[in-house]
Amino acid sequence: MLRVAVVGGLALTLLGCPPAPAPQPGSPAAVDSSDPGDPAWKPVTPDGPPESEATSDQRPPPGVAFPLERPYPTPATYRPGEHPAHPGEGDLDLWLGGSGTEPGRFQYPRAITTDPAGNVYVVDKAGRLQKFDPEGSLLAVVQTPAYALGKPTGLSWTPGGELLAADTHYARVLIYDADLGLQRAFGVPGWDPGQFLFVTYAFESADGEIYTTDYGDEVARVQVWSSEGTYLRSWGSFGEGDLGFRRPSSVTVHPTRDEVYVADAANHRVAVFTKRGKHLRDLGRPGRGPGELGYPYEAVLDAEEHLWVAEFGNHRISVFTREGAFLCSYGAPGRSLGQLARPWGVAHGPEGRLWLLDSGNDRVYALPAALVLGGKR
C-alpha cells in the first residue's frame, strides 16, 4: 500500500502496511518495545525557522559546570515601557555544556526539565539524555533507543517521579526512571486519534492524565492519555483560530485549575484551554516587541502562576501571568556568554533557580528567576 503525507511542505511517502487502527477511548495504545527503525517511517524536518548550527567557543571540562569569570557579557532584559538594558554582572549562577560529543557537552540541546531534588535533564541532537546535579556535575548519560531518524524534542517530570521524553520522529513517548533507566513506551505512528505523527511533548497532570502534542501532514492536536498510555480524548486541527494549531510544541497543565497551556509555535501564541479542550484565551501575539511572541517552543508554569515562554524565533524568554498580562522578557541574541541563540526550553528548579537552554550555542544557563522578574539575590 502506498500512502503520501505532506509534512512541512515536503512529500513523505510511506510504503508498506497502513497505520494500525486507531485506539478508541478507553483502549490501550500499542506499546512500541522494539527498535522502530522502520524505513517506511521517514523523518522530515519540522517547519519553522532554520535551526542554527553555530557553536560556543567557550568549552568547559567535560561533565563539569563552568564557574563564571567576571566580567562577562550579560543578557538584555526589558519590561513594559523600558528600552532593553544590561542588568550588570552576577546574573548567571553557572553555565554548563559547550559544543562536543563528550559527556557533559551538547550538540544542539533541544529539551530540558528538572526533578524535585533540583537535578537537571537535557536531551540533544546526538540523541543523548544527560542528567546533572543542581551544581552542574554530570551524573548519568544514556542514548535514546533509536536516533537515526531523529531525536526527542520534549522532556517533563511526572508527579510520580518519572521522566517523559517525546521521541518525536519515532511517534512515541519514552518513560524513564530517575537514573535514566528506560521503563516503558507508548505510541504508534499514524494520522488517527490515538496515534502520533511528530510528537513534540508529553506532560502528566496532577490527576494522572498525560497530555501530548503532535503534528504533521494536516494534523495538529492535543491528545490525552491515562498514565498507562490508554487513549482518552483529543482536540485541535491544523490551521489558525481558537482550535487551530501550527506546530504545537509543548503542553503543560495547571496543578489545581482547569487550564491547559499549549505553545502553538507557528501561530506565535500560547493557547489556554480547559482539560476538555474548550478555548479560554491566548497569551501573546506575533511579533518581536514586549508581549509579542516569535515561535514559542515551550511554555512552563511556576509556583507563582507565571508562565515562562522560550521564544525560539526571538532569542529570549518572555514571562506572562496566567491571565495573559506580559511581565518581562530576558535575553539578547548572540554568541557571547550570557546571550541566547534559538532557545528551545526553560525549566524551574528548587529555591527559585531558573534553567535556560541556549540551544544554538550548545549551552545551558542557571540563574535566579527573581532576577528576571526584577528582584535581587
Secondary structure, DSSP 8 states (H G I E B T S, - for coil): -EEEEEETTEEEEEESS-------TTSB-----S----TTS-----SSS-------S----TTS-B---SS-----EE-TT---B---S---SEEEE-BSSSTT-BSSEEEEEE-TT--EEEEETTSEEEEE-TTS-EEEEEE-S--SS----EEEE-TTS-EEEEEGGGTEEEEE-TT--EEEEE--B-SSTT-BSEEEEEEE-TTS-EEEEEEETTEEEEEEE-TT-BEEEEE-EESSSTTEESSEEEEEE-SSSS-EEEEEGGGTEEEEE-TT--EEEEE--BSSSTT-BSSEEEEEE-TTSEEEEEETTTTEEEEEETTS-EEEEE--BSSSTT-BSS---EEE-GGGEEEEEEGGGTEEEEEEHHHHTT---
